[in-house]
Amino acid sequence: MCGIIGYVGNKQANNILINGLLALEYRGYDSAGIATLENNEIKIMKDKGRVKNILDLDGYNELQGTYGIAHTRWATHGKPSQENSHPHMDNSNTFTVVHNGIIENYNELRSFLTDNGYTFYSQTDTEVIPNLIHYYFKNISKNTDINNTDKILEAVVKATNDLKGSYAIEVISPLMPDTIIVARKDSPLVIGTKSDENFIASDIPALLTYTKDFYLLDDNEFAVITKDSISFYNKDLENYTKEIKNIEWDASSAEKNGYEDFMLKEIFEQPNSVRETIGSRLKLNESCNFDDLQITSEYLKSINKIFIVACGTAMHAGLVGKILLEKLCKIPTEVDIASEFRYRDPIIDDKTLCIYVSQSGETADTIAALKLAKSKGAKTLAISNVIGSSITREADYTIYTHAGPEIAVASTKAYTSQVVLFAVLAIHFSELLGYDNADITINSDGQTIKLDNIKKDILDLPKKISMILEDTSLIKKFADEAYTQKDMFFLGRGVDQTVALEGSLKLKEISYIHSEAYASGELKHGPIALIENGIHVISILTDPSLAKKSISNIQEVITRGAKTMVITNQDLENTNFDYIYKIPETNPLISPILSVIPLQLLAYYISKNKGLDVDKPRNLAKSVTVE
Ligand code: G6P
């Protein structure tokens, strides 16, 4: 989704702005633009297409301004085009604005402004913002006792009061040299700070090469930023200070480090990211240590329901979370898609714990779903990868995955970290509930284990992920054969079905091949009609108690001509499967952390074979900040 960058300092702003936009490219966009200000004149360069196209625009190299704003646009209102690209100006060319988010009442505001003599040149919702600022500024400006920056700030506050929807905005004007005003509501915006220069961005990784010190702007906050000062204001124009957050992420972890693509790098980072997620939270023969989570056993004993709410891959991690929480804690758990949950009036009260999973912590639907649960009296727990992200500031409790920055649009290491965090969290809750010594039934054969067995299996995961990543040749071979396919199927039972969903999503996202994921037992109820000669079917089989049933289902597709690959930790000898991909054995409750890896690689290699942009697939965005 749209990305925002800003710079004010002593250096030439153009290249800093472009580098910032390049760092935000992963969010997804279809046009880009920058504005700098020099000699009281605003210079705007913008066009549809890639950020690097701006470098070729006439005059780019001559831009001398030492401050400016920049934007990547993911089209919502109006097609990708030069006139719809940001920055946008008001009719008098006094205020230049970039905006991330959606102004829901832009039609009304447009009519109001048109009635007041304003003209619009784009189809965007954004163009109302600079004109509204101008509208308010005209009246305030009659008062000569106030300086221009204060007047503009007041006009920005008044203009945002009229906006319905979400926004993160930056405003520059020749009337306030060397100054940028920013504001946010329900769209992300961070300010990176350093001596003699300040930076603005939609997310922290975009600025890590410049600074590790950040201010995280909250909803309905405003900041006036110069090269050596940052002043914060609320809607009543009261000035206050905010705490700086020091971010420990390494800038190199947001770079490719020799890998061809971020996605491949992130797949190969999983032994380490999973290790980081486990961190010091889990040790053998000790109770879990969640000193960052203040949930008490009294509270846990008082609840009778858990909701896990998320979107996309994070929702698939939630499906495994449900199995873990129900098995280990015996609390009924439901998983819901955030965009559905928020509008379906779910039954929630103070006996419900709602867990929200979001890598970015900025997904609009997930945040709205969290606010809804809070308003109904439930406690909310956020699982996020991004320190200080919006969701973590809304939730009652937060735990971080600590997977490091994930840049590729298709989520990989965030998923495995979310699943492992659910496993450790379920153990922690189980201990708080007093089930430390209980027998845990892990499969349909009634096999039981103790918590310590799961702890050991979790601690072994990083090593086992490394084993899978040591040899990817069989997956490459299957990808070489399968990449010309138009449709594919993913099958599994129990926890394996949740992985089938994630494998299918990965394939769709980056290879544009249509695929379906089904519970193997459901195949006969319709989808088997689509199985024909040569179709590729991938099955996941990690639960020994369901192996026989799953194998029968695979035979049904082979009989109808399917080519099969089975991802399994079982010894499947003398079978007629075309490919068997062996993964290390582990407890079925956490097997998705291993079985998903070949599926991530499969989607990756197929996408590469098709010559596609793996990290920035068409139409998709990393951070879906609009609903
Ligand atoms: C987008 C991304 C997915 C991600 C989903 C949820 O669709 O492309 O990779 O799973 O959003 O994102 P979140 O940041 O909330 O986990």
Residues whose N, C-alpha, C, O or C-beta is under 5 A from the ligand:
A	BS01	G6P	C311 G312 T313 A314 V357 S358 Q359 S360 G361 T363 V409 A410 S411 A621 K622 V624
